Amino acid sequence: MTHVSRWLGVVVSAIAVGAVVYWMTHQPAPELPSTASGFAWLGLALALSLAALGLRGWRWHRIMAVAQIDHTRTDALALTAVASMGNNVLPARGGEVLRIALLGQRSTSRRRDILGTVVAERLVDAVVLAAVFAVLSLGLADSPAGAGTAALVGAAIVAGFGALAVYVYLRRAGRFDRFAEIVRPLGRSLRLFAHRSGVPIVGWSLAIWAAEAAILLAIARSVGLTIMPQDAALIVAFAALATGIPAAPAAAGTYDGAMVLGLKAAGIAGSAASGILILSRVIVFGPPTLIGLVVLVVRYGGLRAGYKTSRSLPVSTS
């Protein structure tokens, strides 16, 4: 299944990248910053990108604290950068495998339990992004996917929490013992969805995606454009949800196509849209990749050491 997923990602990315490149070749030259003010806004976007990376590391630290995973805060922050780098250069979200394996070397906790925290982190992101997308699409901003899609996403969120409530009720009644034993390594982390300890983590997630929306606002201002905050948040949510589609490393093509559709829905097209797309690629994916590479080499012994460690990992996060 991992092999099939990897090749499916390559095919999806090839098609999506081809479509985006075809679109860009039919647009005027991209608009890029050319004034001191424009470069200042771009510098702010870079600072916000670094802040968002730090917030992600802190959130993972708090999730591991809830799950009682043996770790240090420094490792949580450092390995979040390593994971971002790995996801941008390795197939099948290899960065997640790297951080689980590397933390497993430094922790007394089992790697399966560490995996549970990564799954919980991804689920929190998915729920928050889906909720933001649904709320903003239903009248607050122009949705690139239509109000019908937003309603389906909202219904899926409600159904998911409803299923969780039913499972918790039946589990307390003594049902699903075998299933509970299978998912026990994930249980400590996933319990944040049914406990008040998850509320601050959802708050951290909202702060992360608010920072991501602010990055888009700053990038737009760097080329002399103004985007409404709700439109920026919707575009970022739509693009982030699109990265969940199987694709080549760094969500090649899927992120770009979603950004183009989102910008078009917000009334931004042509050279302005292509310029914002290029700058978003550089600011959103560039700093985490460079920082993660430096951290991996300096603190964890380099990519070869990480690869050797990850080969012993019996789980997949793809």
N, C-alpha and C positions, 0 to 999 in steps of 0.2 A: 504493500500500500504506500510505503514511503517512496519507493521507486516511481510508482504511478503518479503520486502527488507531485514529485519533483519535475517529471516530464510535462505534466499538465500545467504546472506553473510556467515552464519555459514556453509552451505553446500560447498560453494566455498572455504572457508578457510580450511575446513576439507580435501578436495581433494588436494588442493595445499600443505598444510603442510605435508600430507601423502607422496606426491610425493617428496618433498624436503628431508624429513627424510629418505625415501627409497634411494635417491641419496647419502645422506651423509653417510649412513651405508655401502655403497659400495666404499667409499673413504678412503684413509689412514687417520691417526689421523690429526686433523686440525693443521696448522702451526700458532703458536702464538708468540708474542714478547718474547725474552729470553735474550736480551742484553740491556745495558744502552741506546744505540742508538735507539733500537726498542721502548723502553718505552718513550724516548724523542719524537719520532715521534707520538706515541699514545697520549702523552700529548698535542702535537700540534693539533691533530685531535679533542681532547676534547675542546680546546680553540676555534677552528673554529666552532664547534657545538654551543657553547655558543654565538659566534659572529653572526651566522646565525639566532639564536633565537632573538637576539636583533634587527637585521635588519628586521625581520618579524614584530616585534612590531612597529618599526619606520614606516614601509611601511603602516601598518594599520592606524597609526596615520595620515599619510599624506592623505590616502584615505578618512578618516573621515573629515579631514580639507577641502578637495575638496567638499565633500557632505554636509558641514556645519552642522556636527553632534556635539552637545554639549558633550565635553569630556575633559579629561586631558591627557597629554602625558604619565604620570605615569600609568594611568589605561590602556592605549593602550598597553604599554609594559607588564604590569603585567597580563592582561587578555589574551594576546597572549600566555604566558606560561601556563596559566590555560587551555586554549583551547587545546594546544598541549597535556597536561596531560590528559584531558578528552577524546580526540580522541584516546588516547592510552589505556584507561582502560574502556571506556563506549561504548556501541553499537551505531550504526547509527550516528556516528560523534557527539556524545553527547557533546563534548567539545565546539562545535560551539554554541549549545543551551545555555550552561553555560555562555559563554562570552556575548552573547546577553542579557540574562536575568540579569546578574550581572551588566553590564554597564547600562541597562535600569533602575536599581535602583538609579544610580548615575547621570543620565543624564535627561535633560528636553526633549530630542528628543524621538520620538516614537520608539518602538522596531522594528516596520516594517521598519523604515528608517535605523536603525542600521543593521538589516538583510541585507539591500541592500548593505552596505559596505562589509559585509562578502561575499556575492555573487560576488561582483566586485573583491574582492581579489582572490577568487577562479578562476574566469574567467581570470584574468591577469596571474595567475600561469599556467593555462591550455594553454593559447595562447603562452606564452613564452616557456614552455616546449615542446609543439608541434612544434614550430618553430625551437628550438634547435635540437630536434630529427630529423626533416625533413632535415635540412641543413647538419648536421653531417653525416646522413645516406647516403646522396647522394654524396658519394665519399671521405669524409674526415675521416671516421672511419668505421670499420666493424660493420654493424647493426645486432643486434640480431633478428630483425624482417624482414629483407630484404629491398631492395631498393623500391620494389613495395609498401610496407606499408608506407614508408616514403613519396612517391609521393602522396598517398591517403591522408595522414595527411596534407601535404602542400596544396593540392587542397581544403581540408576542411577549412583550415585557410583562403584562398583566397575567398572561397564561403561565409564564415561567415562574413568577412568584406564587401563583396559585398552586402549581404543581409542587413547589418547594414546601408550602404550608401543609398540603395533603401528605407529603412524604414524612414530614416531621411528626404529624399527628399519628400516622400509621406506625412510624418507628417507635414512638413512645408507647404504642399499644402492643409492641412486641413483634411487629411484622418486619419483613425484609431483612432478617438477620444475615442471610448469606450475602445479599447485596451490600449490606453495611460493612461486612468483613472485607469485601473486595475493595471498596472505596475508602476504607479506614485511613490510609495514608493521606488522602485529600481532606478528610473530615475536619481536622483541626483548623485548616485554613478556610474552608468553605463555610464554617459555622458563623463567620462574620456576617453572612447574609441574613442570618436569623438571630442576631444578637446586637445589642446596642454598641458593642465595640466596633461594629462596622460603620457606624455613622461618621466618625472622624475620617475614616479612610475614604468614604464617598466624598467627603468635603475636600480632602487632598486631591482626589481625582478631578473634581470640578475646578480646583485651582490650577491643576496641570493643563486642562483643556482651555481654561480662560487664558492662560499664558500663551498657548498655541494660537488662539484666536488673536491675541494682541500682537503676536509675531506677524500674522498676515496683515493686520491693520498697519503696522509699521512698515512692512515691505511695500504696501500700496502707497503709503505716504512718501516713500523714498522715490517713487516715480511720478509723484504729483497727483495721485488719486486718493479719493476718500471713500471708504467702504463703511457702511453702517455696521455697528458692532454685532447686531443679530445676524446679518448676512455673513460676516466673517466667521462667527461661531458655527453657522450652518454649513458653510463651505468646508471648514476644518473637520467637522463631525462627519460629513459625507465622504471626504477624502480618507479619513482615518478608518471608517467602516469599510471602504473599498480595499484597504490594505489587507483585510481579512481574506480576500479572494486569493487562491493559490497563484503565485507569481514568482518571477525570478527575484534574486536578492534586491533589497531596497524597494520592494513593491514596484519594480520597473513596469511602467505602463499603466498599472491600475491606479496608482496614486495620481499620475499625471492626467489620465483621462477624467478622473473624478474632479480634479481641480479645474480643468477646462470647463466641464459641465457646470460646476458650481459657480465659477466666475461668470459664465454666460447667463446663468439664471439671475445673477446679481446685476446684470447689465454691463458687464465688462468683457470686451472682446478685442480682437485684432492685436495690434502691437502691444497694448497694455497688458492683455491677458497673457501673451507669450512671455513678456518680460517678468511678470509676477510669478509665472510658473517656473522659469529658470532660477530666479532669486530664491523662491521657496525651496526648490531642490537643494540649492547651495546652503542656505541657512538652516533648514530643518534637518538635513541628513549629514552635512559636512562636519560641523563641530563635534557631535557625538561620536562619529567615526574616528576622527583624529584623536580625540581624548581617550576613547576606548582602546585604540591601538597603543598609545603611549602607556596607559595604565597596565595593559596586558604585558607589555615588554618589561616595564620597570618593576611592577609589583608581583606579577605571576609567572615570569619566565618566558614570555613570548608565545607566539601562535603554535609553535611545535609542541611546547609543553601543554598548552591547553588542548590541542588535538589529541595527544597521547592520553591525557586524562579523560577526555570525553569519550574515547573509544571503549572505555570500561563501563560507561553508563548504560544500564539495561532498559532505559525508557526513552521515548521520543516525544518531543513537544510540538511536532509539526502538525 
